[in-house]
Amino acid sequence: MTSALTVALAATTLATFASAFTHPSSVLNHAIAAAASKTALHQELPFFAAPAFQQSNGSSSSQSGGGSQSSPPQSATVTLRLPLGTLFDGRDYIFVTESNVRGYEWTEKETDILLDDLMDAALGTIQGGQDTTTTTTNNNQQQQLITDYELSQIVLVPTSDWDSNLLGLGSRYDVYDGQQRLVTLNLLLASLRDSFQLEATSSEGSSSKKRSVALEATANEISSMLMPRKVRKEDVKRITLRKRDNVLLEKILVNNLDEDDDEEEEDTTTATATALPPTNTWSKLTPKQKSHLLTPLSNANTRIYHNFVHLTQRLSLLTTRERLRLLDYIVERVHLLVCIPETSRIARNIVMSQGRKGMDNEAVDDFKGLVCFRYTLDEDDMYQTFDQWDELAAEPAAAISSSITNDSSSSSLSKPIAVGRDIISSACLLRASAALRTKIRSRGGDEVYEWERWLRQELWLQNQLLAKQHETSTSTTPLQPWQGKDFFAKKIQPASIVLHKFRTRQWDEFSFLSKDVNKKMTKKERSSVIARLDFLRDVIMGVTSAKEAEIVVLDILLRAEEEAASNGGGSSLDRYLEEFLPLVESWTLWMALTRPSPMQRHARVFSLLDAMDDVDSVGAGMFADEDEMENLKAAMDEYEFGASAGGKRLAAAILKRMSTHLMLEEKKGIPDGGDVSVDFILPSKFAKGSEWEKQWPEEEQRVEWMNRIGNLALVSSRPRSRTARKTADSSWEQKCVDFKKEPWLLTRQLVELDGWDAAAVQDQQKDILSLTDLVWSFGEGSKQ
């Protein structure tokens, strides 16, 4: 697949998809925009092909109902230092959280830290019920000691869905960083509002009517900050989370303490919200009532509930004067740096440059938001995909449950396995590189844009196939587009699970290696395939210059699993395992030894992928090169394996693979998987006057052969005492005792030698190089 794919988005096909895959949501309907790019995409595109990160050009498309955009044109990043009272005044700053995939995560601990800081700054020494009777002079002196409170930076990106005809003048912003603080500040202000409103209500019958009116006015003032109302315009909340997480926050911001006062003001868009008890009763709920309220809601709602109740309880300990002073301080002296970049890409770079976003947000989390929310149509599907992604991203258990088995009726790809967030990120990098045929670097979060290009390409291709199938079908069922939820289920989840199995050596979990699924595979063939995969795994994870090979290895494993699931094995599966896998193994060793440039490594990987896509190709033999093997053996002969940790890991993988090959040929059992290492046969250090010095008197000769693969012995990675290591390094006889205990054939064969001098090392080097012809070959997979 080349860059010509994007050019192939011709006008003749776009009209079909624009009509067939229109998102029911009005927001995403407006996202079907013209993508003016270098690839000449100037036609009306379906929602999934619209640019995900709109460049602000000073103009906006009109909204439904002919509404105009009130957001001012912006050509550069703007940073303002604003007091909270300005930020929460009117409708100039209305917040949504479309880009925050983590939801609201602050607990009472973080909430207490923020409230304690604000109370210390605002109230000084008159906190929590202490005597507040002070003279005017003391009050003035105390006010002079109060300083501004800087609540750090928030990053906002302007949205394009603000309809001034419906909402009036104002702007809506996507909160890219600062969601936790903004939500908590809204909860704090709502708690203050309720406290003043309840106090005003309780004092209505008393003689202090003026006090009651003043408290009611204060509560209304705070309400206008949380719900900035306008005559003849629709209501809007200061901040709105995703629908599933917004149930309790919406109730708190609306604040209809008297449910029967004004039914028109009640937001009935969510059935759950209308059934909620008044917020002033939440702290008095019984455990059963609390469970009934929170059980059907998301974790974010639970945290919002607990933090709001906690703030209400803490504020109840303050006097009226203290709460008023705290309110004034929050509105007038709490400042935020409001950063408004012109694009989401700039916003992401700003946040990532600061080191952290929320709770360690990574590029894969942003991609998760795109897949689950932007490129998925139905809201239920959005959250179902979101939850499935979370299950997949959970930290894997130490061992996979034995209940996970392979069978012909259900592919192991669909098993609910937790693989961890890092595996998902790696799988996305590898699969996007394979699909786009380009090198994708993990560089501070920019990879998310390449991932989105991969996502959009897959959606376009799959929906083309669906449209063609629908044209020839007699079914009257409406065509359902291939979207983000399908992309996760068919692309991300299988790749992540297969990559996890490969990196953790779970060979028995692969369907194509199962005796029940692939009935034609013999025991020797299965062991041979596992030996190749084990070698590939060790080299890819241990040697930097071979890591690109994982792109094609993952592709082969996915193809093999799909063939096993659909056909139970066949000619295509044999082709992948008998032709391409041996070639990939040889080329991976070549990359590890010769250390070619990244461009050369990617060129080889992509040529293999192209060959596997071409079902009419003659197979892996088309890549034969007579000089490759000689070059590989020459590189192995000269390589200083013992000089670096990476070289030692590579030597261990090579010697393990050779031993496994010999043991398979002799029909001997292969040791179970596990880590191995290498020992220097000629020790790197030895005592003066020892037998080693007598056998190796010339230092130049020792330096020449010390780090060569002929002087390295494969040993199992098991803990040894310092005394044992010292003894092993000081005597050839003691080494032979240790080598005899090893399960590896090449290591045990060393025991047959009478000693270890220069001639023995050279003979061992020649034997190892000769084994290279037997174990690895270039372009001869079809002959085996």
Buried (B, 14 or more C-beta within 10 A) or exposed (E): BEEEBBEEBEEEBBEBBBEBBBBEEEBBEBBBBEBEEEBEBEBBBBBBBBBBBBEBEEEBEEBEEEBEBBBEEBEEBEEEEBBBBBBBBBBBBBBBBBBBBBBBBBEBEBBBEBBEEBBEBBBEEBBEEEEBEEEEEEEEEBEEEBEEBEBEBBBBBBBBBBBBBEBBEBBBBBBBBBBBBBBBBBBBBBBBBBBBBBBBBEBEEEEEEEBBEBBBEBBEEBBBBBBBEBEEBEEBBBBBBBBBBBBBBBBBBBBBBEEEEEEEEBBEEBEBBEEBBEBBEBEEBEEEEBEEBBEEBBEBBBBBBBBBBBBBEBBEEBBBEBBBBBBEBBBBBBBBBBBBBBBBBBBBBBBBEEEEBBEEBBBBBBBBBBBBBBBBBBEEBBBBBBEBBBEBBEEBEEEBEEEEEBEBEEBBBEBEBBBBBEBBBBBBBBBBBBBBBBBBEEEEBBBBBBBBBBBBBBBBBBBBEBBEEBEEEEEEEEBEBBBBBBBBBBBBBBBBBBBBBBBBBBBBBBBBBBEEBBEEBEEEBBBBBBBBBBBBBBBBBBBEBBBBBBBBBBBBBBBBBBBBBEEBBEEBBBBBBBBBBBBBBBBBBBBBBBBBEEEEBBEBBBBBBEBBEEEEBEBBBBBBEEEBBEBBBBBBBEBEBBEEEBBBBBBBBBBBBBBBBBBBEEEEEBBEBEEBBBBBBBBEEBEEEBBBEEBBEEEEBBEEBBBBBBBBBBBBEEEBEEEEEEBBBBBBEBBBEBBEEBBBBBBBBBBEBEEBBBEBBEEBBEEBBEBBEEBBBBBBBBEE
